[in-house]
């Protein structure tokens, strides 16, 4: 199998399709739900079910710290968790380009399996389509995640209130820079790795200890600045940030400066923004920092009283500037 490539016949629904499913997907992702080989699965969740769907496309497929398979699981698990839910099930659909090395597809499936096991979720349904060369770029993955709500009501970006503290769970911009460097063949003095990771266990711990959390959001495409603009707009409140408190790895900061990139607009795949009442901020930080994915968590600002929905950065020299939502794309094909 290691020397084979995907053929159109693998998407025909015939014997080649069945071999692909059994030898790659069921081999790595098989469980009590998938092994029945039905067209749907019956699952049980709590009375309120959180649902999220996403499609993943990244170039290159494999990058320092992750790949499209783990990225698809992490992204879906995290989106469900940001609603204040415990992810339980995932479905996945693969659109595969004819000619993709079969060993690459198997490597992706194995990575997805590891990520799902770490998250404690089951892959319960899937689909595969093979298309002619050039119709897609190697491999696209669509996922849907389902989970049970941990709170009485789902969290929303509209929940920020005046005086709330704004926290972030760690260093910013690692994923975007790692993918860009892998794509362009760049090397840095200290290698930069993607932060792609499951956040659901940390979120469950946070909500158990600080149920007053107002907002959770993962700053993926568009980065921290864009995601905070979304929260500010939904909540109709200004968000005031302190540049000196923003956690950015020095290597990432210096590399972005050299490349003309802004780490505040680079994608993250293993970080979250948390808005919490100011009197619970220290406790929330304590919970975040005891998890490996939150070891560099920091309080980076606060929610202001103005209803204009802006994000304002207090610079290191004492000035202020508006952080607008991302216009265009700094880097294409990140997630």
N, C-alpha and C positions, 0 to 999 in steps of 0.2 A: 504493500500500500504506500510505502514511503516515496516511491518513484512515480506513482500514478498522478494524473491530473484530472480535474473535474471535467466531465464531458456533458453535452446537452442531454445525453441518455440518462444521466443521473437525475434529471428533473422530469423524466417522462412518466413517472408513476409506476413503472414496470420493475423488473428484477434489479436493475442497476440502482433505482431509487431505494428499493427495499434493502439492498446491500449497504448503501450509504447510510441509511437510517440505523441499521443494526450494528454496523461495524464502526461507525463514528459517533453518532448522537446517542444511541442507547448504550453503547459501551461506556461513555463518560457521564451521560446525564440520566441514565435509566433509573427508574424508581417505581413504586407501586402504581403511580398514576400513568406514567408514560408506557410502561411495559405492556399494558393492555392493548396498545396500538389502535385505540379508538380515535375518532375525529374530535372528541371533546372529553373533558374531565369534570367530574363532580367533586367539588371541594366544600368544606364547611368552614365558615368564618363566624365572627361575632355578629351582633345585630346591626352594627354600622360597619361598612366595608369601605376602605380607602382604595382607590384605583388610580393608577398612573400608566401612561403609555409613552414610549419614546422610540426613536429610530437612531441608530448609531452608525456613523461613517467616519473613519479616521485614516489618515495617510501619514506615516506608514501604519500597517496593521499591528506591528509589534514595535514597542518603544520602551525606553528605560523606565522600569517600574510598572509596566502593564502591557495590555494589548486590547484589541477590540472586544474580545470575549469577556475579560474581567471588567472592562469598562462598561459593557452593556448591563451586567449584573449590578455593579456598584451604582451606576446612574439610576437604575430603576428602583433598587432597594432604597436609595437615599431619597428619591422623590416621594415615595410612600411614607418614609419615616418623617419627612419634613411636615407632613400633615398631622403629626402626633400619633402615628400608627405603628404597629408592629408588622413588618412585611412577612407574609406567609407563603405566597405562591407567585410564580413567574411563568408566563408563556413567552415563547421566542419564535420568531420567523426569520429565516435566512434567505437572502437573495445572493446567489453565488455566481460569479462570472466564470464562464467556460474557460478552462485553462488554468484555474487556480490550483496550485499543488495540493494534493489531497493531504499531505503531511501538515500543511499550514492550517487547513480546516480542522484537522484532528487536534492540532495544538490549541486552536481557539476553543474547541469544545471542551478539552481538558481544563483549560483555564477557567471557563465558565463554571464547570463543575466544582472546582476548588473554591471559587468566589461564592457560589451558592451555598456550599457546605459551611463556609465561614460565616455567612449571613444567617444560616438556619432557615433557608427557604427551599421549597421544592419547585423544580421545573415541571409543570404539569401538562403542558401542551406545546406543540410546535409545528412548524411547517417549513418546507424547503422548496425554493424555486431556483432553477439553473437557467441563466440567460446567456445569449450569445456574447462573444468577445466584444467589449466596448460598450455594452448596454449598461453596465455598472462598473465601478472601479473596484475590482477584486471581490469585495464582500460587504454587504450591508446587513445589519441585524436590527430587527424590530422586536421590542419587548413590551409586555404589559405586566404590571405588578399589582397584587392584591394584598391587603392587610387589614388587621382588626384595630380599631381605634382604641388608644390607651386613655383617652380623656373623654369627658362628657360631650365635648363638641370639638370639631376639627380646628386646628390652628390655621390662621390665614395671614397674608401679608397686610391686611387692614387692621391688625391688632395693636400696632405700636401706639403708645400714649406718651404725652408730655412728661419729661423727666425720666423715662425709661433708659436703662443702660443698653448699649449696643456692644455685643461681644462677637469675636470671631475665633474659631477653634484652632487656628494655626497659621503657618506661613502661607503667603499668597503668591500665586503665579507659577508654582512649580510645574503643574501639568502642562500649561500652555507652552512654557519655554522648553520643557523636555521633549514634547512632540515636535516643536519647530526645529530643535537641534537635531533630532533623529532624521527628520525629513530633509534637512539641508546639509547633513553631514558635518555639523559643527561640533567641536569639542571645547570644553571649558576646563580650567585648571582643576576645579572640583566638579565632578560629574553631577548633573542635575537630573533627578528622577521624578517621574510623575507621582502625585500624591493620591492617585486613584485608590479608593478604599471604601469599604462598607462603614456607614456611620450609625446603623440602626441600634447596635448594642449600646453605644454611647448615648444616643437619644433616649432610649428606654430608661437608662440610669438617670439621666438628667430630669426627665419628666416625673420619675418616681420621687426624686428628692426635691425638685423645684417645680411643682405642678403649675405655678403661676406664670410660667413662660408664656410670653405674648405671641412671638413670631419665631419660626424656624424656617430657614431657606438656605439652599446650597448654591453658592455663587459660581455656576458653571459657565456657559457661554456668556461673554460680556463681562465676566469677572465681578469683583466686589462692587465697583462703582455702579455698574448697570443694575445689579440686583438690589442695591440699596435705593437706587432711584425708583425701582418698581415698588419697594416697600413704602418709601416716602409718598409716592403717588397714591397707593392704595389706602394708606393711613391718613393722608392729607395732613402730614406733619413734616417739618424740616428735620433732617438728620445731620448732626454736627460731628465731624470726625476730627481726630487729632493725628496729624501726620506722624508725629514722634512715636505714637503708640501702635502704628500699623506694623504687624510682624511680616517682614520680608527677609528672606535669607540674603546675606550680603552678596553671595555669588550671583543670585538671581537679580538683585538690584543692579549690580555692576554690569552684568551681561545685557540687561534690558536697556541700560543707559547707552551702552556701546551700539546696540542694534536699533535704537530708536523706538523701543517698545515701552509701554507703561504697565507695570505688574498689577496695577489696580483694575486693568481691563483684560487681563489674561485669564483664561479658563482655569478653574479648580475642579477637581473631581473627588476630593476627599476632605472638604472643608464645609463648615456650616456657619451661618450668621444666626445669632440668637439675640432676640430683644426680650429683656426681662425687667421687672421693676427694680429700681436702683438698689433697694434694700435687700434684694436677693442676688445681686450680681456676684458678690464674693463667693457665695455658696455655689452658684452656677459655675464659676471659674474653677472652683475646687473639684467639682464633678468632672468637668471637661478634661482637666489636666491629669487626672488619674488614669485616663485612657491613652494608649499610645498615639491614637490619631488626633488627640487633643492636647498633646504635651506642650505646645507653644501657644495655647489659647491666651487671649488678651482682651481687655476692655478697650475699645478703640474710639468710643464716643458716646453720644447721648441723643435722645429725641428732644427736639426743641418745641417751643410753643407756637411758632408760626404755622399756619395752615397752607402754605404755598407749595409744599411737597418737594422741596429742594434738598440736595445733598451738598453740604458746605464743608470744605476741608480747611482746617487751621494749619497753616504751613509751619515748617520748622523755624522760620524767621519771624513768626508772629502775624503774618498776613492771612487773608482768607481768599479762597477761590471756589467757584462752583465746579462740582464734578457732574458733568452731563452724562446722560445715557450714551453708550457707545454708538458712534455714527460709522456705518460701514463695518469692515472687519479688519482687525489687526492681523489675524492669522486665520486662513480658511481651513476647513476639514479638521477641527480639533476634537469634536465629539458628535 
